[in-house]
């Protein structure tokens, strides 16, 4: 988010794809991620621009045939906190958290449920709790987490560990109960065509450059 506006690769890409299909686009901030998912399931949000694919979500979302990007779920800790992670089992004795409603792949999701990890209402809340020492670690997407840490002014307090817990595709989800449901196949074809022409790679490069220039790198 930037100046109360939703920005980023997925948001801009979804808007461009829909406008290419002559669809009028309105980008709205709908609150916490769990609420966004609930609204999309009911069809009150038509498109979710950055979402991992899970079996449960496929009941109420159309997914394109290809991801537009891949991101890694990683562990964030306070700077100076010594923690070597080779596997999820290394986190067993620690107090951790993630965000409510997010999915990081079957193995990580099973660990989150089994350990009863703290589920924060938003990424911003999650990272503030970590910085305050209320959690030993936080699980979140690498690049999304970097951006949130930077915009929250927490670069001096938090950092990510290099080893990923999982690597998942990022998709544009179309609500089956929403007004754009009938356009899902057209959007998929347009996305595949743009991937072949490297249009999305250029968009990713644009935001990586903006992120670095903002001082987050």
PASEBA-1860 file (N, C-alpha, C; in nm, 3 decimals):
! residues 217
1> XXXXXXXX> 0.085/-0.119/0.000/0.000/0.000/0.000/0.088/0.123/0.000 ~ 0.044/0.227/-0.073/0.121/0.350/-0.083/0.024/0.467/-0.086 ~ 0.038/0.557/0.013/-0.053/0.672/0.021/-0.198/0.628/0.017 ~ -0.230/0.523/0.095/-0.366/0.469/0.103/-0.415/0.408/-0.028 ~ -0.323/0.379/-0.119/-0.359/0.315/-0.246/-0.293/0.178/-0.252 ~ -0.365/0.080/-0.307/-0.306/-0.051/-0.329/-0.221/-0.046/-0.454 ~ -0.094/-0.081/-0.441/-0.003/-0.079/-0.555/0.078/-0.208/-0.556 ~ 0.143/-0.234/-0.668/0.226/-0.352/-0.678/0.206/-0.424/-0.810
9> XXXXXXXX> 0.287/-0.525/-0.833/0.283/-0.599/-0.959/0.145/-0.658/-0.985 ~ 0.093/-0.732/-0.886/-0.035/-0.799/-0.906/-0.150/-0.703/-0.929 ~ -0.152/-0.593/-0.853/-0.259/-0.495/-0.867/-0.256/-0.430/-1.005 ~ -0.137/-0.386/-1.046/-0.127/-0.322/-1.178/-0.154/-0.421/-1.290 ~ -0.103/-0.543/-1.276/-0.122/-0.644/-1.379/-0.270/-0.679/-1.395 ~ -0.338/-0.704/-1.284/-0.480/-0.738/-1.291/-0.559/-0.626/-1.356 ~ -0.528/-0.501/-1.319/-0.598/-0.388/-1.379/-0.574/-0.379/-1.528 ~ -0.449/-0.397/-1.571/-0.417/-0.389/-1.713/-0.485/-0.502/-1.792
17> XXXXXXXX> -0.487/-0.622/-1.736/-0.551/-0.735/-1.804/-0.701/-0.711/-1.821 ~ -0.765/-0.662/-1.716/-0.909/-0.637/-1.723/-0.942/-0.522/-1.817 ~ -0.861/-0.417/-1.813/-0.886/-0.305/-1.905/-0.866/-0.347/-2.049 ~ -0.774/-0.441/-2.074/-0.754/-0.493/-2.210/-0.877/-0.570/-2.259 ~ -0.959/-0.614/-2.164/-1.085/-0.682/-2.197/-1.204/-0.587/-2.189 ~ -1.174/-0.456/-2.185/-1.277/-0.350/-2.180/-1.361/-0.357/-2.053 ~ -1.296/-0.391/-1.943/-1.364/-0.395/-1.814/-1.320/-0.274/-1.733 ~ -1.416/-0.201/-1.677/-1.385/-0.087/-1.591/-1.333/-0.139/-1.458
25> XXXXXXXX> -1.223/-0.082/-1.410/-1.155/-0.135/-1.292/-1.161/-0.032/-1.178 ~ -1.199/-0.079/-1.060/-1.192/0.001/-0.939/-1.111/-0.076/-0.835 ~ -1.000/-0.018/-0.791/-0.913/-0.082/-0.692/-0.952/-0.032/-0.554 ~ -0.984/-0.124/-0.464/-1.028/-0.085/-0.330/-0.947/-0.161/-0.225 ~ -0.927/-0.095/-0.112/-0.868/-0.162/0.003/-0.982/-0.213/0.089 ~ -0.987/-0.346/0.108/-1.101/-0.409/0.176/-1.069/-0.453/0.317 ~ -0.952/-0.414/0.368/-0.920/-0.447/0.507/-0.827/-0.566/0.518 ~ -0.837/-0.634/0.632/-0.749/-0.748/0.661/-0.768/-0.859/0.558
33> XXXXXXXX> -0.662/-0.939/0.542/-0.660/-1.042/0.439/-0.773/-1.143/0.456 ~ -0.802/-1.182/0.579/-0.910/-1.278/0.603/-1.043/-1.220/0.555 ~ -1.063/-1.091/0.575/-1.186/-1.027/0.528/-1.191/-1.023/0.376 ~ -1.077/-0.995/0.313/-1.070/-0.995/0.166/-1.112/-1.131/0.111 ~ -1.061/-1.237/0.170/-1.096/-1.372/0.125/-1.245/-1.399/0.142 ~ -1.300/-1.357/0.256/-1.442/-1.377/0.280/-1.529/-1.303/0.181 ~ -1.491/-1.180/0.147/-1.566/-1.102/0.050/-1.556/-1.163/-0.090 ~ -1.438/-1.212/-0.126/-1.420/-1.276/-0.257/-1.503/-1.404/-0.266
41> XXXXXXXX> -1.508/-1.480/-0.157/-1.587/-1.603/-0.158/-1.735/-1.573/-0.183 ~ -1.782/-1.461/-0.129/-1.922/-1.423/-0.147/-1.946/-1.351/-0.279 ~ -1.840/-1.319/-0.352/-1.855/-1.248/-0.478/-1.867/-1.099/-0.465 ~ -1.837/-1.047/-0.347/-1.844/-0.902/-0.327/-1.714/-0.832/-0.368 ~ -1.609/-0.910/-0.388/-1.486/-0.867/-0.456/-1.471/-0.957/-0.578 ~ -1.450/-0.897/-0.693/-1.447/-0.974/-0.818/-1.313/-1.038/-0.846 ~ -1.204/-0.968/-0.813/-1.070/-1.015/-0.848/-0.977/-0.994/-0.730 ~ -0.897/-1.096/-0.699/-0.793/-1.086/-0.596/-0.659/-1.094/-0.669
49> XXXXXXXX> -0.583/-0.985/-0.673/-0.467/-0.980/-0.762/-0.342/-1.053/-0.716 ~ -0.329/-1.086/-0.589/-0.210/-1.156/-0.539/-0.254/-1.267/-0.445 ~ -0.260/-1.389/-0.494/-0.311/-1.496/-0.408/-0.246/-1.629/-0.445 ~ -0.209/-1.706/-0.342/-0.159/-1.840/-0.365/-0.276/-1.933/-0.392 ~ -0.248/-2.043/-0.460/-0.353/-2.140/-0.493/-0.358/-2.250/-0.388 ~ -0.475/-2.273/-0.335/-0.497/-2.384/-0.243/-0.622/-2.461/-0.289 ~ -0.631/-2.584/-0.246/-0.747/-2.666/-0.284/-0.876/-2.605/-0.235 ~ -0.875/-2.551/-0.113/-0.998/-2.493/-0.056/-1.041/-2.369/-0.134
57> XXXXXXXX> -0.946/-2.285/-0.172/-0.981/-2.162/-0.243/-1.032/-2.189/-0.383 ~ -0.995/-2.302/-0.440/-1.041/-2.334/-0.575/-1.191/-2.362/-0.578 ~ -1.255/-2.377/-0.463/-1.400/-2.394/-0.460/-1.470/-2.265/-0.502 ~ -1.409/-2.150/-0.472/-1.478/-2.024/-0.498/-1.397/-1.923/-0.580 ~ -1.281/-1.967/-0.629/-1.200/-1.882/-0.716/-1.165/-1.954/-0.845 ~ -1.172/-1.882/-0.957/-1.111/-1.929/-1.082/-0.964/-1.890/-1.078 ~ -0.876/-1.986/-1.104/-0.733/-1.957/-1.112/-0.688/-1.966/-1.258 ~ -0.598/-1.877/-1.302/-0.539/-1.891/-1.434/-0.457/-2.020/-1.442
65> XXXXXXXX> -0.424/-2.059/-1.563/-0.347/-2.182/-1.582/-0.202/-2.164/-1.539 ~ -0.156/-2.039/-1.529/-0.018/-2.014/-1.491/-0.009/-1.902/-1.387 ~ 0.089/-1.917/-1.301/0.119/-1.809/-1.206/0.191/-1.696/-1.279 ~ 0.171/-1.573/-1.232/0.243/-1.462/-1.296/0.376/-1.437/-1.226 ~ 0.396/-1.502/-1.111/0.516/-1.476/-1.031/0.528/-1.587/-0.928 ~ 0.648/-1.610/-0.878/0.669/-1.706/-0.769/0.736/-1.633/-0.653 ~ 0.687/-1.658/-0.534/0.745/-1.597/-0.415/0.774/-1.706/-0.313 ~ 0.861/-1.675/-0.221/0.902/-1.772/-0.119/0.850/-1.733/0.017
73> XXXXXXXX> 0.803/-1.832/0.091/0.770/-1.810/0.232/0.899/-1.825/0.311 ~ 0.931/-1.723/0.391/1.055/-1.723/0.467/1.027/-1.686/0.612 ~ 1.129/-1.699/0.693/1.120/-1.663/0.834/1.183/-1.525/0.855 ~ 1.107/-1.435/0.918/1.158/-1.304/0.958/1.186/-1.307/1.107 ~ 1.295/-1.245/1.148/1.333/-1.240/1.290/1.384/-1.100/1.322 ~ 1.402/-1.073/1.450/1.465/-0.947/1.491/1.613/-0.953/1.459 ~ 1.668/-0.842/1.419/1.811/-0.837/1.388/1.891/-0.872/1.514 ~ 1.991/-0.957/1.494/2.072/-1.002/1.606/2.021/-1.129/1.671
81> XXXXXXXX> 1.899/-1.172/1.633/1.842/-1.295/1.689/1.903/-1.413/1.613 ~ 1.976/-1.496/1.682/2.046/-1.606/1.616/1.954/-1.726/1.599 ~ 1.930/-1.759/1.472/1.838/-1.869/1.443/1.880/-1.932/1.311 ~ 1.916/-2.057/1.314/1.953/-2.130/1.193/1.840/-2.225/1.156 ~ 1.782/-2.203/1.037/1.667/-2.282/0.994/1.706/-2.370/0.875 ~ 1.700/-2.500/0.896/1.719/-2.592/0.786/1.591/-2.663/0.749 ~ 1.495/-2.664/0.843/1.367/-2.730/0.822/1.266/-2.672/0.920 ~ 1.138/-2.698/0.897/1.034/-2.647/0.985/1.053/-2.696/1.129
89> XXXXXXXX> 1.108/-2.815/1.143/1.128/-2.871/1.276/1.217/-2.785/1.365 ~ 1.300/-2.702/1.303/1.389/-2.615/1.380/1.313/-2.504/1.453 ~ 1.185/-2.487/1.417/1.103/-2.382/1.479/1.016/-2.436/1.592 ~ 1.023/-2.565/1.616/0.931/-2.631/1.708/0.922/-2.565/1.846 ~ 1.036/-2.531/1.904/1.037/-2.483/2.042/1.019/-2.332/2.054 ~ 0.995/-2.264/1.942/0.988/-2.118/1.942/0.844/-2.069/1.926 ~ 0.824/-1.944/1.960/0.693/-1.881/1.948/0.688/-1.803/1.817 ~ 0.598/-1.844/1.727/0.593/-1.780/1.596/0.454/-1.736/1.557
97> XXXXXXXX> 0.447/-1.667/1.444/0.319/-1.620/1.394/0.321/-1.603/1.245 ~ 0.204/-1.584/1.190/0.187/-1.551/1.050/0.058/-1.471/1.039 ~ 0.006/-1.452/0.918/-0.115/-1.374/0.902/-0.237/-1.463/0.883 ~ -0.347/-1.422/0.941/-0.472/-1.498/0.931/-0.519/-1.506/0.786 ~ -0.552/-1.627/0.741/-0.605/-1.645/0.607/-0.501/-1.672/0.500 ~ -0.373/-1.652/0.532/-0.269/-1.676/0.431/-0.236/-1.823/0.422 ~ -0.182/-1.862/0.307/-0.140/-2.000/0.284/0.001/-1.999/0.228 ~ 0.085/-2.092/0.279/0.225/-2.096/0.238/0.265/-2.234/0.185
105> XXXXXXXX> 0.170/-2.309/0.135/0.197/-2.445/0.091/0.156/-2.544/0.198 ~ 0.128/-2.666/0.158/0.069/-2.766/0.248/0.154/-2.791/0.372 ~ 0.285/-2.808/0.355/0.370/-2.842/0.469/0.372/-2.730/0.572 ~ 0.389/-2.606/0.524/0.393/-2.493/0.617/0.257/-2.472/0.681 ~ 0.150/-2.484/0.602/0.015/-2.466/0.657/-0.015/-2.570/0.764 ~ 0.027/-2.694/0.741/0.006/-2.799/0.842/0.083/-2.766/0.971 ~ 0.203/-2.714/0.956/0.284/-2.675/1.072/0.215/-2.561/1.150 ~ 0.164/-2.464/1.078/0.097/-2.349/1.141/-0.023/-2.398/1.223
113> XXXXXXXX> -0.102/-2.489/1.166/-0.218/-2.541/1.237/-0.177/-2.628/1.356 ~ -0.080/-2.716/1.334/-0.040/-2.809/1.441/0.020/-2.736/1.559 ~ 0.101/-2.634/1.532/0.167/-2.560/1.639/0.078/-2.450/1.698 ~ -0.034/-2.422/1.632/-0.120/-2.316/1.681/-0.052/-2.180/1.679 ~ 0.018/-2.150/1.570/0.088/-2.022/1.560/-0.009/-1.905/1.574 ~ 0.043/-1.798/1.628/-0.036/-1.675/1.639/-0.074/-1.627/1.499 ~ -0.200/-1.589/1.479/-0.249/-1.542/1.349/-0.283/-1.394/1.361 ~ -0.198/-1.310/1.304/-0.219/-1.166/1.311/-0.324/-1.123/1.209
121> XXXXXXXX> -0.393/-1.015/1.239/-0.500/-0.968/1.151/-0.446/-0.903/1.024 ~ -0.320/-0.859/1.025/-0.260/-0.795/0.908/-0.109/-0.814/0.913 ~ -0.042/-0.804/0.798/0.105/-0.813/0.798/0.169/-0.705/0.883 ~ 0.112/-0.585/0.881/0.170/-0.475/0.960/0.168/-0.509/1.109 ~ 0.056/-0.566/1.154/0.045/-0.606/1.294/0.144/-0.716/1.326 ~ 0.157/-0.813/1.236/0.249/-0.924/1.256/0.392/-0.875/1.277 ~ 0.438/-0.785/1.191/0.576/-0.739/1.200/0.598/-0.646/1.320 ~ 0.495/-0.570/1.358/0.508/-0.489/1.479/0.523/-0.578/1.603
129> XXXXXXXX> 0.445/-0.686/1.608/0.454/-0.779/1.720/0.590/-0.846/1.727 ~ 0.645/-0.878/1.611/0.778/-0.938/1.606/0.883/-0.838/1.655 ~ 0.874/-0.714/1.608/0.971/-0.612/1.647/0.966/-0.584/1.797 ~ 0.848/-0.597/1.856/0.831/-0.571/1.999/0.874/-0.690/2.086 ~ 0.911/-0.802/2.022/0.956/-0.918/2.097/0.845/-1.009/2.145 ~ 0.724/-0.988/2.096/0.613/-1.073/2.136/0.613/-1.207/2.063 ~ 0.690/-1.214/1.955/0.709/-1.337/1.878/0.859/-1.359/1.856 ~ 0.899/-1.486/1.843/1.038/-1.516/1.810/1.063/-1.505/1.660
137> XXXXXXXX> 0.959/-1.533/1.582/0.974/-1.530/1.437/0.838/-1.508/1.372 ~ 0.840/-1.470/1.247/0.718/-1.455/1.167/0.740/-1.520/1.031 ~ 0.638/-1.588/0.982/0.642/-1.649/0.849/0.563/-1.560/0.754 ~ 0.630/-1.520/0.645/0.562/-1.434/0.548/0.635/-1.445/0.414 ~ 0.573/-1.391/0.308/0.634/-1.392/0.175/0.758/-1.303/0.175 ~ 0.863/-1.350/0.108/0.990/-1.278/0.112/0.977/-1.135/0.061 ~ 0.932/-1.117/-0.063/0.934/-0.984/-0.122/0.822/-0.895/-0.066 ~ 0.706/-0.955/-0.041/0.600/-0.878/0.023/0.640/-0.835/0.162
145> XXXXXXXX> 0.707/-0.923/0.235/0.753/-0.890/0.369/0.857/-0.780/0.369 ~ 0.948/-0.785/0.275/1.049/-0.679/0.265/0.983/-0.542/0.247 ~ 0.884/-0.537/0.159/0.818/-0.410/0.131/0.746/-0.358/0.255 ~ 0.679/-0.447/0.328/0.605/-0.405/0.447/0.700/-0.360/0.557 ~ 0.809/-0.433/0.576/0.909/-0.395/0.675/0.965/-0.257/0.642 ~ 0.989/-0.232/0.513/1.045/-0.103/0.472/0.946/0.010/0.497 ~ 0.820/-0.008/0.453/0.722/0.100/0.467/0.687/0.124/0.614 ~ 0.704/0.023/0.698/0.677/0.039/0.841/0.796/0.098/0.916
153> XXXXXXXX> 0.907/0.119/0.845/1.026/0.176/0.909/1.094/0.080/1.004 ~ 1.087/-0.051/0.974/1.142/-0.152/1.063/1.268/-0.219/1.009 ~ 1.331/-0.158/0.906/1.449/-0.222/0.846/1.562/-0.242/0.946 ~ 1.574/-0.150/1.043/1.682/-0.162/1.141/1.649/-0.263/1.250 ~ 1.523/-0.307/1.256/1.480/-0.398/1.361/1.465/-0.542/1.315 ~ 1.426/-0.562/1.188/1.392/-0.695/1.140/1.469/-0.730/1.014 ~ 1.490/-0.859/0.995/1.545/-0.908/0.869/1.495/-1.049/0.844 ~ 1.510/-1.094/0.721/1.464/-1.228/0.682/1.581/-1.325/0.684
161> XXXXXXXX> 1.551/-1.452/0.704/1.652/-1.557/0.692/1.656/-1.605/0.547 ~ 1.774/-1.642/0.498/1.787/-1.674/0.355/1.716/-1.800/0.309 ~ 1.711/-1.902/0.392/1.655/-2.030/0.348/1.502/-2.023/0.340 ~ 1.442/-2.053/0.225/1.296/-2.048/0.214/1.231/-2.172/0.276 ~ 1.111/-2.153/0.331/1.032/-2.266/0.380/0.952/-2.330/0.267 ~ 0.914/-2.248/0.168/0.839/-2.299/0.052/0.850/-2.197/-0.060 ~ 0.817/-2.240/-0.180/0.814/-2.150/-0.296/0.684/-2.178/-0.370 ~ 0.599/-2.077/-0.378/0.465/-2.095/-0.433/0.437/-1.994/-0.544
169> XXXXXXXX> 0.352/-2.033/-0.638/0.311/-1.942/-0.745/0.212/-1.839/-0.696 ~ 0.224/-1.718/-0.749/0.132/-1.609/-0.717/0.035/-1.595/-0.835 ~ -0.093/-1.592/-0.804/-0.197/-1.592/-0.907/-0.289/-1.471/-0.896 ~ -0.365/-1.449/-1.002/-0.476/-1.355/-1.000/-0.604/-1.439/-0.992 ~ -0.674/-1.430/-0.881/-0.794/-1.509/-0.861/-0.918/-1.432/-0.902 ~ -1.009/-1.500/-0.970/-1.136/-1.440/-1.013/-1.250/-1.509/-0.937 ~ -1.329/-1.430/-0.864/-1.435/-1.486/-0.781/-1.542/-1.553/-0.867 ~ -1.572/-1.679/-0.836/-1.675/-1.751/-0.912/-1.813/-1.690/-0.893
177> XXXXXXXX> -1.836/-1.627/-0.780/-1.965/-1.564/-0.754/-1.967/-1.416/-0.788 ~ -1.859/-1.367/-0.849/-1.849/-1.225/-0.881/-1.892/-1.191/-1.022 ~ -1.893/-1.061/-1.052/-1.939/-1.014/-1.182/-1.842/-1.047/-1.296 ~ -1.716/-1.078/-1.262/-1.616/-1.106/-1.366/-1.596/-1.255/-1.391 ~ -1.677/-1.338/-1.329/-1.657/-1.483/-1.339/-1.655/-1.532/-1.484 ~ -1.743/-1.478/-1.566/-1.752/-1.522/-1.705/-1.629/-1.484/-1.788 ~ -1.547/-1.392/-1.733/-1.429/-1.346/-1.806/-1.302/-1.423/-1.770 ~ -1.314/-1.522/-1.681/-1.196/-1.591/-1.629/-1.111/-1.653/-1.740
185> XXXXXXXX> -1.175/-1.718/-1.836/-1.098/-1.784/-1.944/-1.030/-1.681/-2.033 ~ -1.098/-1.571/-2.063/-1.038/-1.466/-2.144/-0.918/-1.405/-2.072 ~ -0.933/-1.382/-1.943/-0.824/-1.327/-1.866/-0.705/-1.422/-1.865 ~ -0.733/-1.551/-1.856/-0.627/-1.652/-1.858/-0.551/-1.647/-1.990 ~ -0.624/-1.641/-2.101/-0.557/-1.637/-2.232/-0.472/-1.511/-2.247 ~ -0.525/-1.399/-2.198/-0.450/-1.274/-2.206/-0.324/-1.281/-2.121 ~ -0.335/-1.339/-2.003/-0.220/-1.353/-1.914/-0.111/-1.438/-1.978 ~ -0.149/-1.552/-2.035/-0.051/-1.641/-2.099/0.019/-1.570/-2.214
193> XXXXXXXX> -0.057/-1.494/-2.292/0.001/-1.420/-2.405/0.102/-1.317/-2.355 ~ 0.069/-1.249/-2.248/0.160/-1.148/-2.193/0.284/-1.213/-2.133 ~ 0.269/-1.328/-2.072/0.385/-1.399/-2.019/0.481/-1.436/-2.132 ~ 0.427/-1.481/-2.243/0.511/-1.520/-2.357/0.586/-1.400/-2.415 ~ 0.526/-1.282/-2.405/0.589/-1.162/-2.461/0.671/-1.087/-2.356 ~ 0.688/-1.148/-2.238/0.770/-1.090/-2.130/0.718/-0.956/-2.079 ~ 0.589/-0.929/-2.098/0.533/-0.803/-2.050/0.531/-0.799/-1.896 ~ 0.509/-0.915/-1.837/0.499/-0.919/-1.691/0.638/-0.909/-1.629
201> XXXXXXXX> 0.737/-0.967/-1.695/0.874/-0.957/-1.646/0.917/-0.811/-1.638 ~ 0.878/-0.733/-1.737/0.910/-0.590/-1.737/0.840/-0.519/-1.621 ~ 0.716/-0.559/-1.592/0.641/-0.499/-1.482/0.706/-0.532/-1.347 ~ 0.750/-0.656/-1.332/0.819/-0.697/-1.210/0.947/-0.615/-1.193 ~ 1.020/-0.598/-1.303/1.143/-0.519/-1.299/1.116/-0.375/-1.257 ~ 1.006/-0.321/-1.303/0.968/-0.183/-1.267/0.951/-0.170/-1.117 ~ 0.880/-0.264/-1.056/0.853/-0.253/-0.913/0.976/-0.288/-0.829 ~ 1.059/-0.379/-0.879/1.184/-0.407/-0.806/1.271/-0.282/-0.803
209> XXXXXXXX> 1.274/-0.207/-0.913/1.353/-0.084/-0.919/1.296/0.020/-0.822 ~ 1.163/0.035/-0.822/1.099/0.131/-0.731/1.126/0.094/-0.586 ~ 1.122/-0.038/-0.557/1.146/-0.085/-0.421/1.287/-0.051/-0.377 ~ 1.385/-0.073/-0.465/1.524/-0.043/-0.431/1.547/0.106/-0.414 ~ 1.484/0.186/-0.501/1.500/0.331/-0.492/1.435/0.387/-0.367 ~ 1.336/0.316/-0.313/1.268/0.364/-0.192/1.354/0.347/-0.069 ~ 1.465/0.271/-0.087/1.553/0.247/0.027/1.528/0.118/0.096 ~ 1.436/0.032/0.039/1.406/-0.095/0.103/1.511/-0.199/0.072
217> X> 1.596/-0.176/-0.029/1.695/-0.277/-0.065/1.824/-0.259/0.009
END
